[in-house]
Amino acid sequence: MLNKTIKDLPKAMRPYEKCEAMGCEALTDAELLAIIIRTGSRGRNALELAEDILSLDKASAGILGLMHCSREDLTSLTGLGKVKATQLLAMAELSKRIWKAASYERLDFHDPETVAAYYMEEMRHLEREMIKLIFLNSRDALISEKCMSIGTVNASLTSSREIFIDALKHRAVSIILLHNHPGGNAAPSPQDISFTSNVAKAGSLVGIRLLDHIIIGDNTYYSFCERGLLDNG
């Protein structure tokens, strides 16, 4: 395949023609990417460039690695300029939104599994810890949500004071905290446990209930409510 253009390949091996003949589901990840980027560079066709893209992120090699690639990572590859990089980033964002839309119908703020599923694709690929705050009304329906802070690879920064200032502004009756663990392990740290306890106590003082604190890992989650560590009676 080296130094051949896509047109030099047998017709059955060309991604676009293969897709037309057999359907998208018959294509490999690299073949699907080759259709999107369309062209390669001198000496490397689109299929070979697609394979390079899938190898960019060493920690998450393959299609999931795209979720961890920045524009700078992508444009570091010869043959991948700003336009193609932006197209790939848009594709990754669309996949997150499709997942979120599909999870919306099951979303129940009293069911931690559905909440974790709804925010999973948005948060599990993040490189740094992010705290998200969900504001709920008296019927535990969504009022709004807000990113409270983005921290380091292993710490996020916010305070109970900031949380409840925003909760009061939104006239929330209850709140749910979410944050991600970039390492993939959703188990809470001692700091997570202490922080959750402090937020719950502060909420009881101002009359705003902490319904749950959910930690998002890599396709896994930890719910303080599910573990019986919050009094939501």
C-alpha positions in Angstrom: 0.0 0.0 0.0 3.0 2.3 0.6 3.3 5.3 -1.8 0.0 4.4 -3.6 -2.9 6.7 -3.8 -6.4 5.4 -3.0 -7.1 5.2 -6.7 -4.2 2.8 -7.1 -5.8 0.3 -4.8 -8.1 -2.4 -6.1 -11.6 -1.2 -6.2 -12.7 -3.6 -3.5 -10.1 -2.1 -1.1 -11.0 1.6 -1.7 -13.0 2.8 1.4 -15.6 4.8 -0.5 -16.4 2.1 -3.0 -16.3 -0.5 -0.3 -18.8 1.6 1.7 -21.1 1.9 -1.3 -21.0 -1.8 -2.0 -21.2 -3.2 1.6 -22.4 -0.4 3.8 -20.6 1.6 6.5 -20.7 -1.2 9.0 -18.3 -3.2 6.9 -15.5 -0.7 7.1 -12.7 -0.5 9.6 -12.2 2.6 11.8 -9.3 3.6 9.5 -11.4 3.2 6.4 -14.2 5.3 7.8 -11.7 8.0 8.7 -10.2 7.8 5.2 -13.6 8.7 3.7 -13.9 11.7 6.0 -10.4 13.1 5.4 -10.6 12.1 1.7 -6.9 12.8 0.8 -3.5 12.0 2.2 -0.2 13.6 1.6 2.7 13.0 -0.8 3.8 9.4 -0.3 0.9 8.5 2.0 -2.7 7.9 0.9 -5.8 8.8 3.0 -6.0 5.3 4.4 -2.4 5.4 5.7 -3.0 8.9 7.1 -6.1 7.6 8.9 -4.0 4.8 10.5 -1.6 7.5 11.7 -4.4 9.4 13.2 -5.7 6.4 15.1 -2.1 5.9 16.5 -1.7 9.5 17.7 -2.8 9.0 21.3 -0.6 6.2 22.8 -2.7 5.9 25.9 -6.0 5.3 24.0 -4.8 4.1 20.6 -7.7 3.6 18.2 -10.9 5.4 17.6 -11.3 6.5 21.2 -7.9 8.2 21.0 -9.6 10.9 18.8 -11.4 12.1 21.9 -8.1 13.0 23.5 -6.5 14.7 20.5 -6.2 18.4 20.3 -6.0 20.5 17.0 -2.3 20.7 17.6 -1.9 17.0 17.9 -3.8 16.4 14.7 -2.0 19.1 12.6 1.3 17.6 13.7 0.7 14.9 11.1 1.9 15.7 7.6 -1.1 16.0 5.3 -3.5 17.0 8.1 -4.1 20.7 8.0 -6.4 22.9 10.1 -9.5 22.2 8.0 -9.2 18.4 8.3 -8.3 18.7 12.0 -11.4 20.8 12.6 -13.5 18.3 10.7 -12.3 15.5 12.9 -12.8 17.5 16.1 -16.3 18.3 15.0 -16.9 14.6 14.3 -15.7 13.7 17.8 -18.0 16.4 19.3 -21.0 15.1 17.3 -20.4 11.6 18.6 -20.6 12.9 22.2 -23.8 14.8 21.4 -25.4 11.8 19.7 -24.6 9.6 22.8 -26.0 12.3 25.1 -29.2 12.7 23.0 -29.7 8.9 23.0 -29.3 8.8 26.8 -31.7 11.7 27.4 -34.9 9.6 27.2 -33.7 7.5 30.1 -32.5 10.4 32.2 -33.9 10.3 35.7 -32.2 12.5 38.3 -33.2 10.0 41.0 -31.4 7.2 39.1 -27.6 7.6 39.3 -27.0 5.1 36.5 -29.0 7.2 34.0 -27.4 10.4 35.1 -23.9 8.9 34.7 -24.8 7.5 31.3 -26.1 10.9 30.2 -22.8 12.7 31.1 -20.4 9.8 30.5 -19.2 10.6 26.9 -19.0 14.3 27.7 -16.8 13.8 30.8 -14.9 10.5 30.6 -12.4 11.7 27.9 -11.4 14.9 29.6 -7.7 15.3 30.4 -8.3 17.4 33.5 -10.8 17.2 36.3 -14.0 19.2 35.8 -16.8 19.8 38.3 -20.2 20.2 36.9 -23.2 21.4 38.9 -26.8 20.4 38.1 -29.6 22.7 39.4 -33.0 21.1 40.0 -36.4 22.5 41.0 -38.9 21.4 43.5 -40.0 18.5 41.2 -36.3 17.5 40.8 -36.5 18.6 37.2 -33.6 20.3 35.4 -33.3 24.0 35.7 -29.8 24.4 34.4 -26.3 23.0 34.6 -22.9 24.7 34.9 -19.2 23.9 34.8 -17.9 25.1 38.1 -14.2 24.5 37.6 -11.6 22.8 35.5 -8.6 21.8 37.5 -5.5 19.6 37.0 -5.1 16.0 36.0 -6.0 14.9 39.6 -7.7 17.8 41.3 -10.6 20.2 40.6 -11.0 23.5 42.4 -14.3 24.9 43.8 -15.8 25.7 47.2 -19.2 25.1 48.9 -19.6 28.9 48.9 -19.3 29.1 45.1 -21.7 26.2 44.7 -24.5 27.6 46.8 -24.1 31.1 45.5 -24.9 29.7 42.1 -27.6 27.4 43.4 -29.4 30.3 45.1 -29.1 32.4 41.9 -30.8 29.6 40.0 -33.4 29.2 42.7 -32.5 25.5 43.0 -34.2 23.3 45.5 -31.6 20.5 45.1 -28.4 20.0 43.2 -26.3 17.2 41.8 -22.5 17.3 41.6 -20.5 15.5 39.0 -16.8 15.4 38.4 -14.5 13.2 36.3 -11.4 11.2 37.2 -9.1 11.4 34.1 -7.3 8.2 35.2 -10.5 6.3 34.6 -10.9 4.9 38.2 -14.2 6.4 39.6 -13.4 5.5 43.2 -13.5 8.6 45.4 -10.4 10.0 47.0 -10.3 11.1 50.7 -10.6 14.7 49.4 -13.7 13.7 47.3 -15.3 12.2 50.4 -14.5 15.2 52.6 -15.7 17.7 49.9 -19.0 15.9 49.5 -19.6 15.9 53.2 -18.9 19.6 53.4 -21.2 20.4 50.5 -24.0 18.3 52.0 -23.7 20.0 55.4 -23.6 23.5 53.8 -26.7 22.6 51.7 -28.6 21.6 54.8 -27.9 25.0 56.3 -29.3 26.9 53.3 -32.1 24.5 52.5 -30.7 23.1 49.3 -30.3 19.4 49.2 -27.3 17.6 47.7 -29.2 14.9 45.8 -26.0 13.1 44.7 -22.3 13.4 43.9 -21.4 11.2 40.9 -17.8 10.6 39.9 -17.3 9.7 36.2 -14.5 7.3 35.3 -13.8 5.4 32.1 -17.2 3.7 31.4 -17.7 3.5 35.1 -19.1 5.7 37.8 -19.4 6.1 41.6 -22.6 7.5 43.2 -22.5 8.7 46.8 -26.3 8.4 46.9 -26.2 4.8 45.5 -23.6 3.9 48.2 -25.9 5.2 50.9 -23.5 8.0 51.8 -26.1 10.8 51.5 -29.3 11.3 53.4 -31.9 12.1 50.7 -34.9 11.2 52.6 
